[in-house]
């Protein structure tokens, strides 16, 4: 124990922690303070008379919080089991994806597997709705007061995963998109993430570990994945239930556009239908066009300009 005695101060309990700086070193001490803040958001750090105090609301078990923060700072492990109302998550997320009826049963299979304790891999071509499902799950979790973390694998690093878990011991769901774009060395980190029979595990560089019961949803394009090193990726996918996400129909994309644009005029809908008939369009592009139309009409943009821009959004290949 590196801190002094706990004492009352007004509506708070405070404790001097300057000794922890010398016991832990600058880096671990910073993690220690961050862990306390994560565990008790209402806590504060006060410096006075050459001492540093951590103050928390009365009623908080300060000794327990400090011990847990110290364990995290030193790279120990924490195992916080978060209870999730998965039926409630499904109910909220299904409202988001309902304009695309073919995605609703896929979403249901995802949530049923998460409730069963399985990790899930959403596989399908670009623009099929993998990201749409994952973002719908993230929104639903946060609406229920649960913590969800969305990561794009193109920028994923081992350090980022470690920091995210260290700073959020109540994490309930990790969503990793564009997995096929991750480097093989980062996929090795994911093997740890998905291991331990559904318990997320991140090995720390100093030999410690962080654990949580958060479930994981992966999104990936299997065509691109086939070009990866199978000795890494095959074991990774073996740790998740694979659920295929086919491309939505043109009618479904038009319905999504209508919903998200707040009911666009008939002539705009005709332009969208024409664009959808010309080529495969991703859900992401449909959402971009819908947001543009909704805002452009509020700005009283001339209808011909609106239609031209919608066609550009939907038919221009990056």
HUSULLIN-V297588 format. One record per residue. N is the residue number from 1. RES is the residue in one letter. D_CENTER is the distance of its C-alpha to the mean C-alpha in Angstrom with 2 decimals. Layout:
# HUSULLIN-V297588
n	res	d_center
N	RES	D_CENTER
N	RES	D_CENTER
This chain:
# HUSULLIN-V297588
n	res	d_center
1	X	34.71
2	X	34.72
3	X	34.88
4	X	37.86
5	X	38.80
6	X	36.74
7	X	38.68
8	X	38.41
9	X	38.36
10	X	38.53
11	X	35.50
12	X	33.64
13	X	34.01
14	X	34.04
15	X	34.44
16	X	35.48
17	X	33.15
18	X	34.98
19	X	36.07
20	X	32.52
21	X	32.44
22	X	35.46
23	X	34.33
24	X	30.84
25	X	31.29
26	X	29.54
27	X	26.17
28	X	25.76
29	X	27.17
30	X	24.49
31	X	21.82
32	X	23.99
33	X	24.05
34	X	20.29
35	X	19.82
36	X	22.41
37	X	20.72
38	X	17.39
39	X	19.47
40	X	21.75
41	X	20.37
42	X	23.97
43	X	25.47
44	X	27.21
45	X	28.99
46	X	32.66
47	X	35.12
48	X	38.82
49	X	42.03
50	X	40.47
51	X	38.01
52	X	34.27
53	X	33.35
54	X	30.13
55	X	30.69
56	X	28.88
57	X	29.82
58	X	32.77
59	X	31.96
60	X	29.12
61	X	30.03
62	X	30.03
63	X	31.31
64	X	28.55
65	X	25.81
66	X	27.56
67	X	28.04
68	X	24.39
69	X	23.46
70	X	26.23
71	X	25.01
72	X	21.55
73	X	23.34
74	X	25.59
75	X	22.92
76	X	23.70
77	X	21.34
78	X	19.78
79	X	19.02
80	X	17.63
81	X	17.51
82	X	15.46
83	X	17.18
84	X	15.19
85	X	17.19
86	X	15.97
87	X	18.82
88	X	17.74
89	X	14.20
90	X	16.12
91	X	18.61
92	X	16.36
93	X	14.22
94	X	17.59
95	X	19.03
96	X	16.62
97	X	17.47
98	X	21.07
99	X	22.70
100	X	22.05
101	X	23.74
102	X	23.23
103	X	19.43
104	X	20.00
105	X	21.44
106	X	18.77
107	X	16.07
108	X	18.46
109	X	18.77
110	X	15.07
111	X	15.01
112	X	18.41
113	X	17.39
114	X	14.46
115	X	17.14
116	X	19.52
117	X	17.50
118	X	16.74
119	X	13.88
120	X	13.76
121	X	14.31
122	X	14.54
123	X	17.42
124	X	19.39
125	X	20.89
126	X	19.31
127	X	18.99
128	X	19.10
129	X	16.05
130	X	13.32
131	X	10.92
132	X	12.49
133	X	11.80
134	X	8.07
135	X	8.00
136	X	10.58
137	X	8.84
138	X	6.12
139	X	9.43
140	X	11.40
141	X	9.67
142	X	10.01
143	X	13.44
144	X	14.46
145	X	13.75
146	X	11.11
147	X	8.27
148	X	4.67
149	X	2.34
150	X	2.06
151	X	5.53
152	X	8.81
153	X	11.19
154	X	14.10
155	X	13.40
156	X	11.97
157	X	14.44
158	X	15.44
159	X	15.86
160	X	12.40
161	X	11.03
162	X	13.97
163	X	13.63
164	X	10.08
165	X	11.53
166	X	14.81
167	X	13.76
168	X	11.84
169	X	14.04
170	X	12.88
171	X	9.36
172	X	9.49
173	X	6.70
174	X	4.93
175	X	4.44
176	X	6.94
177	X	8.96
178	X	12.59
179	X	13.27
180	X	16.95
181	X	16.94
182	X	16.04
183	X	19.16
184	X	20.81
185	X	20.78
186	X	16.98
187	X	17.18
188	X	19.39
189	X	16.73
190	X	14.62
191	X	17.83
192	X	17.61
193	X	13.98
194	X	15.08
195	X	18.53
196	X	20.47
197	X	20.50
198	X	16.91
199	X	16.58
200	X	14.12
201	X	16.49
202	X	16.41
203	X	19.98
204	X	20.89
205	X	23.45
206	X	25.95
207	X	25.97
208	X	23.93
209	X	20.71
210	X	17.68
211	X	16.75
212	X	14.56
213	X	14.58
214	X	10.85
215	X	10.72
216	X	9.18
217	X	9.06
218	X	10.42
219	X	11.71
220	X	15.04
221	X	18.48
222	X	21.04
223	X	23.87
224	X	22.47
225	X	21.49
226	X	25.17
227	X	26.09
228	X	24.08
229	X	25.74
230	X	25.92
231	X	26.64
232	X	23.03
233	X	21.14
234	X	23.27
235	X	22.61
236	X	18.83
237	X	18.95
238	X	21.43
239	X	18.82
240	X	16.91
241	X	18.43
242	X	18.79
243	X	18.63
244	X	20.17
245	X	19.20
246	X	22.43
247	X	22.98
248	X	23.60
249	X	27.19
250	X	28.65
251	X	29.45
252	X	25.89
253	X	24.72
254	X	27.61
255	X	26.69
256	X	23.11
257	X	24.73
258	X	27.20
259	X	24.66
260	X	22.40
261	X	25.50
262	X	27.03
263	X	29.94
264	X	31.15
265	X	34.95
266	X	36.60
267	X	37.48
268	X	33.88
269	X	32.86
270	X	35.72
271	X	34.48
272	X	30.98
273	X	32.66
274	X	34.80
275	X	31.91
276	X	30.11
277	X	33.40
278	X	33.77
279	X	30.72
280	X	27.37
281	X	24.84
282	X	21.08
283	X	19.10
284	X	17.59
285	X	21.24
286	X	22.28
287	X	19.71
288	X	20.91
289	X	24.45
290	X	23.98
291	X	22.58
292	X	25.46
293	X	28.07
294	X	27.09
295	X	27.40
296	X	30.40
297	X	32.34
298	X	31.78
299	X	33.25
300	X	36.13
301	X	35.68
302	X	38.50
303	X	37.65
304	X	38.79
305	X	36.49
306	X	33.53
307	X	34.40
308	X	34.86
309	X	31.50
310	X	29.76
311	X	31.62
312	X	30.59
313	X	26.86
314	X	27.13
315	X	29.60
316	X	28.93
317	X	27.44
318	X	25.47
